[in-house]
């Protein structure tokens, strides 16, 4: 990013800072064999630089298929945009068994965890500072930034929203992953839903 001359001149905020009064949940994915769609979802927040200013992006991803189920942009770190993304994913795709995030205050807030617990979803949180615990969405951030954000230097949140809508549609339907047997996220998601496997 620095080589492209678009590194922000202001200090980037720390996005995963925990809130001292919030409950931290244990990490549930260690040693877990995750092979089905809707078995585990994950979410995170990343910083999106624009030509002038910045915004924040959150996404909800299905762990087994890498499918981006929903996403939202915001110019603040209020938990509401994370909740909006979560509720959209649940409306469109049902509920997972487990939902994994880092220990950022947006995800540890009662407003966010109540949506999960009230839906019977088990809550999992990365160990503090352990980005590898949420590896697939961390890889997504790197991919989307180097393939889209850094190349286009969007001028406004509206421009980012329009660009990412097209990017994530292509990512889900066309991007083949070596780790998925050279299949797309959409292909893996549809074929690994429990009801799809029961029908085979």
C-alpha positions in Angstrom: 0.0 0.0 0.0 2.8 2.4 0.8 4.4 1.7 -2.6 1.1 2.8 -4.2 1.2 6.1 -2.5 -2.1 5.7 -0.7 -1.1 5.0 2.9 -3.1 7.0 5.3 -1.2 9.8 7.0 -3.3 9.4 10.1 -2.9 6.6 12.6 -5.2 3.7 12.0 -7.5 2.7 14.8 -7.1 -0.5 16.7 -10.2 -2.4 15.5 -10.1 -5.4 17.9 -9.7 -3.6 21.2 -11.7 -5.4 23.9 -14.1 -3.6 26.2 -13.1 -4.1 29.9 -16.7 -4.7 30.9 -17.7 -7.1 28.3 -17.8 -10.9 28.6 -15.1 -12.8 26.6 -16.2 -16.2 25.3 -13.9 -19.2 24.8 -12.5 -20.3 21.4 -14.5 -23.3 20.3 -12.9 -24.1 17.0 -9.6 -25.8 18.1 -9.6 -29.3 16.8 -13.1 -29.0 15.3 -13.6 -30.7 11.9 -15.5 -28.0 10.0 -16.9 -29.5 6.8 -20.5 -28.3 6.5 -22.0 -25.0 5.4 -23.7 -23.2 8.3 -21.6 -25.2 10.8 -19.4 -22.2 11.6 -19.7 -18.5 10.6 -17.1 -15.9 11.3 -16.9 -12.1 11.2 -14.4 -9.4 11.5 -13.9 -5.6 10.8 -11.3 -4.1 8.6 -10.2 -0.5 7.7 -10.9 0.7 4.2 -8.8 3.7 2.9 -10.4 6.0 0.4 -9.0 8.8 -1.7 -10.1 11.2 1.0 -10.8 9.6 4.4 -11.6 6.1 5.3 -14.5 3.8 6.4 -14.9 0.4 8.0 -16.0 -2.9 6.4 -17.5 -5.9 8.3 -18.4 -9.2 6.7 -20.0 -12.5 7.7 -18.4 -15.5 6.1 -19.3 -19.2 6.1 -16.1 -21.0 7.4 -16.4 -24.2 5.4 -17.1 -22.6 2.0 -15.5 -19.2 2.4 -18.8 -17.7 1.1 -19.3 -14.1 2.0 -22.9 -14.2 3.4 -23.3 -10.5 4.1 -21.3 -7.3 4.6 -21.7 -3.7 5.7 -19.8 -0.4 5.6 -19.7 2.3 8.2 -17.9 5.5 9.0 -18.0 4.7 12.7 -17.2 1.6 14.9 -20.6 1.5 16.5 -21.7 -2.1 16.8 -24.9 -1.5 14.8 -23.3 -2.1 11.3 -22.0 -5.5 12.6 -25.5 -6.4 13.9 -27.0 -5.4 10.6 -24.7 -7.7 8.7 -25.4 -10.5 11.1 -29.1 -10.2 10.9 -29.0 -10.0 7.1 -27.0 -13.2 7.0 -29.4 -15.0 9.3 -32.4 -13.8 7.3 -31.0 -15.1 4.0 -29.1 -18.2 5.1 -30.5 -19.4 8.5 -28.3 -19.8 11.5 -24.9 -21.5 12.1 -24.1 -23.8 15.0 -21.1 -21.5 16.0 -20.2 -17.9 15.4 -16.6 -16.9 15.7 -15.1 -13.4 16.0 -12.2 -11.6 17.7 -12.5 -9.9 21.0 -13.3 -6.5 19.6 -15.8 -4.4 21.5 -18.3 -4.5 18.7 -18.5 -8.3 18.9 -18.4 -8.5 22.7 -21.2 -6.0 23.1 -24.4 -7.3 24.6 -26.3 -5.9 21.6 -24.3 -8.3 19.3 -24.0 -11.3 21.6 -27.7 -11.2 22.5 -28.6 -11.7 18.8 -26.5 -14.8 18.8 -27.6 -16.3 22.1 -31.2 -15.6 21.5 -31.0 -17.5 18.3 -29.3 -20.5 20.0 -26.0 -19.9 18.3 -22.8 -20.8 20.3 -20.4 -17.9 20.6 -16.7 -18.4 20.0 -13.9 -15.8 20.2 -10.3 -15.8 19.1 -7.5 -15.8 21.7 -6.4 -12.2 22.2 -4.0 -11.2 19.5 -4.4 -14.6 17.7 -5.4 -13.5 14.2 -4.8 -17.1 13.0 -7.9 -18.2 14.9 -10.0 -16.4 12.3 -7.6 -17.1 9.3 -10.1 -17.3 6.4 -11.7 -13.9 6.9 -8.2 -12.4 7.5 -7.2 -13.8 4.1 -10.4 -12.3 2.6 -9.4 -8.8 3.8 -6.0 -9.2 2.1 -7.5 -10.4 -1.1 -10.2 -7.7 -1.4 -7.7 -4.9 -0.6 -5.1 -5.9 -3.1 -7.5 -6.9 -5.8 -9.9 -4.0 -5.5 -9.6 -1.4 -2.8 -5.9 -0.4 -3.3 -6.3 -0.4 -7.1 -9.3 1.9 -7.3 -8.9 4.5 -4.5 -12.6 5.0 -4.1 -13.8 8.5 -3.5 -16.7 7.9 -1.2 -18.5 5.3 0.8 -21.1 5.1 -1.9 -18.4 4.3 -4.4 -16.9 1.6 -2.1 -20.3 0.1 -1.6 -21.0 -0.2 -5.4 -17.5 -1.6 -6.0 -17.6 -4.2 -3.3 -21.1 -5.3 -4.3 -19.7 -6.4 -7.7 -16.5 -7.7 -6.1 -18.2 -10.0 -3.6 -20.6 -11.3 -6.2 -17.6 -12.3 -8.3 -15.8 -13.7 -5.3 -18.7 -16.0 -4.3 -19.6 -17.2 -7.8 -16.4 -17.2 -9.8 -13.3 -17.3 -7.5 -11.9 -20.8 -7.3 -10.0 -21.7 -4.2 -7.2 -24.3 -4.2 -8.2 -25.2 -0.6 -11.7 -25.9 -1.7 -10.7 -28.4 -4.4 -10.6 -25.6 -7.1 -14.3 -24.9 -6.5 -16.0 -21.6 -5.8 -17.5 -20.6 -2.4 -21.0 -20.8 -3.9 -20.4 -24.3 -5.2 -19.1 -25.5 -1.8 -21.8 -23.8 0.2 -24.6 -25.3 -1.8 -23.1 -28.8 -1.8 -22.1 -29.0 1.9 -25.4 -27.8 3.4 -26.5 -30.6 5.7 -29.8 -31.0 3.8 -27.9 -31.3 0.5 -25.7 -34.1 1.9 -28.6 -35.9 3.4 -30.3 -35.9 -0.1 -27.3 -37.6 -1.7 
